Amino acid sequence: MRITWLGHSTVLLELDGARLLTDPVLRRRVAHLRRYAPAPGALGRLDAILLSHAHHDHLDVPTLRRLDASAPVIAAPGAARSLRRAGRVVHRLAPGEELEIHGVHVGAVEAVHDGRRLPVGPETEAVGFVIAGAQRVYFAGDTEVYDGMAALAGSLDVALLPIWGWGPRLGPGHMDPRQAAEALVLLRPALAVPIHFGTYAPLHQRGRVDPVGAFVANAAELTPEVRIAVLAPGESVDVPAPITRAE
């Protein structure tokens, strides 16, 4: 398995021959946010695109239009409603549901996060995903820590965990570095990769928050048995199988 972090919540996951992309946002500018990391070149074939919720820093229609047009989208039900003009096959996946894509299983799990596209209107469900083949990966999307994470303990080779956001403060439905480390206590993966930090920010706020050191320190305190791989945007980590899971 190879995991390539492309910035923010966008991760290219290559597992058992399948190529899956999470929450793709690759533009140089999204509304008032600017990208402070190189954008990747063409990504080539994709077998599926996973969308955890409809916020603009996770669901970006212009980015979707640049990607493999044949790749279906697997989306939280609320996010699926925002894809009517994307011109793609869309599979809605609610927590507890799963499907098979190119030989790997993609299952939706709970996320504690308001995933509505706009700040007005009814609250919309967000999800995380567990991708399972020869190895198992948890992509959290955006979420708070919740007790149900413990149901995944002992089964995960990798957890892709958000540790911050794009501004100087976090609202509800997110994890800061300490809370992300507390999530590791419940999840107990063999390897954790921090995401959702340091890629997009308003121009005047660039560099004001650096959560990586705090996450690494908190993880070392709470779950020293969990390995941490801090990646720069565009950098990959190879995860050999089998990998010894944390007990």
C-alpha positions as a Python dict, from the first residue, in 0.01 Angstrom:
ca = {
    (1, 'M'): (0, 0, 0),
    (2, 'R'): (117, 352, -81),
    (3, 'I'): (-29, 667, 71),
    (4, 'T'): (44, 1005, -88),
    (5, 'W'): (-70, 1320, 88),
    (6, 'L'): (-152, 1590, -169),
    (7, 'G'): (-241, 1856, 87),
    (8, 'H'): (-532, 1936, 320),
    (9, 'S'): (-765, 1631, 315),
    (10, 'T'): (-661, 1507, -29),
    (11, 'V'): (-489, 1168, -13),
    (12, 'L'): (-411, 929, -297),
    (13, 'L'): (-446, 575, -166),
    (14, 'E'): (-304, 289, -375),
    (15, 'L'): (-412, -47, -236),
    (16, 'D'): (-432, -388, -405),
    (17, 'G'): (-414, -224, -748),
    (18, 'A'): (-694, 24, -675),
    (19, 'R'): (-630, 401, -681),
    (20, 'L'): (-865, 602, -459),
    (21, 'L'): (-859, 978, -394),
    (22, 'T'): (-1009, 1146, -87),
    (23, 'D'): (-1174, 1491, -71),
    (24, 'P'): (-987, 1638, -371),
    (25, 'V'): (-914, 2011, -349),
    (26, 'L'): (-614, 2102, -564),
    (27, 'R'): (-673, 2458, -687),
    (28, 'R'): (-438, 2746, -607),
    (29, 'R'): (-724, 2942, -458),
    (30, 'V'): (-1061, 2841, -310),
    (31, 'A'): (-1273, 3144, -215),
    (32, 'H'): (-1060, 3342, 34),
    (33, 'L'): (-813, 3057, 90),
    (34, 'R'): (-480, 3033, -90),
    (35, 'R'): (-280, 2717, -137),
    (36, 'Y'): (68, 2721, 20),
    (37, 'A'): (193, 2394, -126),
    (38, 'P'): (268, 2274, -479),
    (39, 'A'): (-30, 2126, -660),
    (40, 'P'): (32, 1785, -815),
    (41, 'G'): (38, 1721, -1186),
    (42, 'A'): (-207, 1490, -1362),
    (43, 'L'): (-304, 1202, -1136),
    (44, 'G'): (-395, 960, -1415),
    (45, 'R'): (-634, 671, -1361),
    (46, 'L'): (-856, 679, -1055),
    (47, 'D'): (-1090, 399, -954),
    (48, 'A'): (-1298, 611, -716),
    (49, 'I'): (-1315, 950, -547),
    (50, 'L'): (-1429, 956, -183),
    (51, 'L'): (-1613, 1264, -51),
    (52, 'S'): (-1669, 1289, 323),
    (53, 'H'): (-1893, 1598, 318),
    (54, 'A'): (-1990, 1903, 117),
    (55, 'H'): (-1778, 2185, 264),
    (56, 'H'): (-1590, 2378, -2),
    (57, 'D'): (-1249, 2275, 133),
    (58, 'H'): (-1349, 1909, 81),
    (59, 'L'): (-1583, 1914, -218),
    (60, 'D'): (-1449, 2136, -496),
    (61, 'V'): (-1632, 2091, -827),
    (62, 'P'): (-1361, 2261, -1041),
    (63, 'T'): (-1106, 2015, -902),
    (64, 'L'): (-1338, 1722, -976),
    (65, 'R'): (-1362, 1833, -1338),
    (66, 'R'): (-982, 1801, -1372),
    (67, 'L'): (-975, 1439, -1258),
    (68, 'D'): (-1032, 1108, -1437),
    (69, 'A'): (-1383, 1147, -1578),
    (70, 'S'): (-1453, 774, -1552),
    (71, 'A'): (-1396, 759, -1175),
    (72, 'P'): (-1719, 730, -976),
    (73, 'V'): (-1771, 939, -663),
    (74, 'I'): (-1855, 772, -332),
    (75, 'A'): (-2010, 1042, -117),
    (76, 'A'): (-2190, 1111, 206),
    (77, 'P'): (-2561, 1152, 123),
    (78, 'G'): (-2551, 1526, 187),
    (79, 'A'): (-2246, 1573, -33),
    (80, 'A'): (-2407, 1372, -312),
    (81, 'R'): (-2675, 1638, -347),
    (82, 'S'): (-2406, 1894, -430),
    (83, 'L'): (-2274, 1687, -722),
    (84, 'R'): (-2564, 1717, -962),
    (85, 'R'): (-2359, 1931, -1202),
    (86, 'A'): (-2034, 1735, -1170),
    (87, 'G'): (-2122, 1495, -1452),
    (88, 'R'): (-2018, 1180, -1265),
    (89, 'V'): (-2162, 855, -1142),
    (90, 'V'): (-2232, 911, -772),
    (91, 'H'): (-2282, 641, -508),
    (92, 'R'): (-2436, 762, -180),
    (93, 'L'): (-2295, 588, 124),
    (94, 'A'): (-2439, 637, 474),
    (95, 'P'): (-2274, 509, 793),
    (96, 'G'): (-2292, 130, 805),
    (97, 'E'): (-2316, 91, 427),
    (98, 'E'): (-2035, -32, 200),
    (99, 'L'): (-1959, -121, -159),
    (100, 'E'): (-1680, -282, -356),
    (101, 'I'): (-1468, -81, -597),
    (102, 'H'): (-1192, -242, -806),
    (103, 'G'): (-1145, -524, -556),
    (104, 'V'): (-1140, -320, -235),
    (105, 'H'): (-1427, -254, 5),
    (106, 'V'): (-1525, 102, 94),
    (107, 'G'): (-1742, 143, 402),
    (108, 'A'): (-1887, 463, 548),
    (109, 'V'): (-1859, 528, 922),
    (110, 'E'): (-1989, 798, 1152),
    (111, 'A'): (-1838, 1147, 1163),
    (112, 'V'): (-1937, 1414, 1416),
    (113, 'H'): (-1944, 1714, 1185),
    (114, 'D'): (-2206, 1937, 1023),
    (115, 'G'): (-2147, 1873, 653),
    (116, 'R'): (-2396, 2118, 500),
    (117, 'R'): (-2273, 2298, 187),
    (118, 'L'): (-2393, 2641, 297),
    (119, 'P'): (-2420, 2793, 646),
    (120, 'V'): (-2799, 2811, 618),
    (121, 'G'): (-3041, 2524, 579),
    (122, 'P'): (-3073, 2189, 757),
    (123, 'E'): (-2774, 2011, 903),
    (124, 'T'): (-2627, 1750, 667),
    (125, 'E'): (-2451, 1429, 761),
    (126, 'A'): (-2078, 1383, 710),
    (127, 'V'): (-1901, 1047, 705),
    (128, 'G'): (-1560, 892, 737),
    (129, 'F'): (-1448, 593, 532),
    (130, 'V'): (-1277, 262, 599),
    (131, 'I'): (-1106, 120, 291),
    (132, 'A'): (-1029, -250, 321),
    (133, 'G'): (-828, -488, 108),
    (134, 'A'): (-515, -668, 217),
    (135, 'Q'): (-481, -374, 457),
    (136, 'R'): (-729, -140, 622),
    (137, 'V'): (-724, 241, 619),
    (138, 'Y'): (-947, 483, 809),
    (139, 'F'): (-1001, 825, 650),
    (140, 'A'): (-1172, 1043, 909),
    (141, 'G'): (-1281, 1333, 689),
    (142, 'D'): (-1375, 1600, 945),
    (143, 'T'): (-1494, 1488, 1285),
    (144, 'E'): (-1473, 1531, 1658),
    (145, 'V'): (-1352, 1244, 1872),
    (146, 'Y'): (-1640, 1008, 1946),
    (147, 'D'): (-1668, 683, 2141),
    (148, 'G'): (-1759, 477, 1834),
    (149, 'M'): (-1404, 511, 1704),
    (150, 'A'): (-1312, 233, 1946),
    (151, 'A'): (-1507, -14, 1728),
    (152, 'L'): (-1225, 13, 1472),
    (153, 'A'): (-949, -64, 1721),
    (154, 'G'): (-729, -360, 1636),
    (155, 'S'): (-826, -364, 1269),
    (156, 'L'): (-651, -58, 1124),
    (157, 'D'): (-317, -49, 950),
    (158, 'V'): (-338, 328, 890),
    (159, 'A'): (-545, 618, 1023),
    (160, 'L'): (-557, 941, 821),
    (161, 'L'): (-646, 1195, 1089),
    (162, 'P'): (-727, 1567, 1065),
    (163, 'I'): (-526, 1766, 1320),
    (164, 'W'): (-631, 2124, 1241),
    (165, 'G'): (-806, 2329, 970),
    (166, 'W'): (-730, 2637, 762),
    (167, 'G'): (-763, 2926, 1011),
    (168, 'P'): (-627, 3036, 1349),
    (169, 'R'): (-918, 2872, 1536),
    (170, 'L'): (-1126, 2556, 1511),
    (171, 'G'): (-1501, 2538, 1529),
    (172, 'P'): (-1705, 2238, 1647),
    (173, 'G'): (-1675, 1918, 1449),
    (174, 'H'): (-1294, 1925, 1426),
    (175, 'M'): (-996, 1785, 1614),
    (176, 'D'): (-698, 1984, 1735),
    (177, 'P'): (-359, 1812, 1788),
    (178, 'R'): (-446, 1690, 2138),
    (179, 'Q'): (-786, 1561, 2036),
    (180, 'A'): (-639, 1384, 1733),
    (181, 'A'): (-395, 1208, 1967),
    (182, 'E'): (-688, 1115, 2192),
    (183, 'A'): (-855, 963, 1885),
    (184, 'L'): (-549, 742, 1845),
    (185, 'V'): (-613, 603, 2194),
    (186, 'L'): (-949, 475, 2065),
    (187, 'L'): (-845, 374, 1713),
    (188, 'R'): (-510, 206, 1787),
    (189, 'P'): (-383, 195, 1427),
    (190, 'A'): (-37, 73, 1344),
    (191, 'L'): (43, 397, 1162),
    (192, 'A'): (-110, 745, 1172),
    (193, 'V'): (-72, 1014, 905),
    (194, 'P'): (-178, 1368, 1003),
    (195, 'I'): (-380, 1560, 742),
    (196, 'H'): (-604, 1870, 715),
    (197, 'F'): (-342, 2130, 810),
    (198, 'G'): (-92, 2370, 662),
    (199, 'T'): (-209, 2372, 299),
    (200, 'Y'): (-478, 2641, 270),
    (201, 'A'): (-504, 2964, 467),
    (202, 'P'): (-619, 3323, 423),
    (203, 'L'): (-326, 3532, 301),
    (204, 'H'): (-280, 3729, 623),
    (205, 'Q'): (-291, 3418, 844),
    (206, 'R'): (-28, 3204, 676),
    (207, 'G'): (207, 3035, 920),
    (208, 'R'): (25, 3145, 1235),
    (209, 'V'): (-55, 2789, 1338),
    (210, 'D'): (177, 2487, 1319),
    (211, 'P'): (-3, 2190, 1473),
    (212, 'V'): (231, 1910, 1361),
    (213, 'G'): (478, 1931, 1648),
    (214, 'A'): (195, 1939, 1901),
    (215, 'F'): (30, 1633, 1744),
    (216, 'V'): (354, 1435, 1738),
    (217, 'A'): (425, 1523, 2101),
    (218, 'N'): (74, 1435, 2217),
    (219, 'A'): (75, 1109, 2023),
    (220, 'A'): (410, 1014, 2176),
    (221, 'E'): (263, 1074, 2521),
    (222, 'L'): (-70, 896, 2475),
    (223, 'T'): (6, 621, 2222),
    (224, 'P'): (382, 570, 2194),
    (225, 'E'): (322, 235, 2020),
    (226, 'V'): (153, 405, 1720),
    (227, 'R'): (396, 509, 1450),
    (228, 'I'): (352, 858, 1302),
    (229, 'A'): (439, 951, 943),
    (230, 'V'): (442, 1327, 886),
    (231, 'L'): (432, 1392, 512),
    (232, 'A'): (488, 1706, 308),
    (233, 'P'): (232, 1767, 30),
    (234, 'G'): (322, 1533, -254),
    (235, 'E'): (520, 1298, -31),
    (236, 'S'): (436, 927, 3),
    (237, 'V'): (473, 653, 259),
    (238, 'D'): (478, 286, 165),
    (239, 'V'): (310, 52, 411),
    (240, 'P'): (430, -305, 372),
    (241, 'A'): (190, -590, 436),
    (242, 'P'): (153, -739, 683),
    (243, 'I'): (215, -459, 932),
    (244, 'T'): (208, -525, 1305),
    (245, 'R'): (-88, -345, 1459),
    (246, 'A'): (-70, -168, 1792),
    (247, 'E'): (-210, -372, 2080),
}
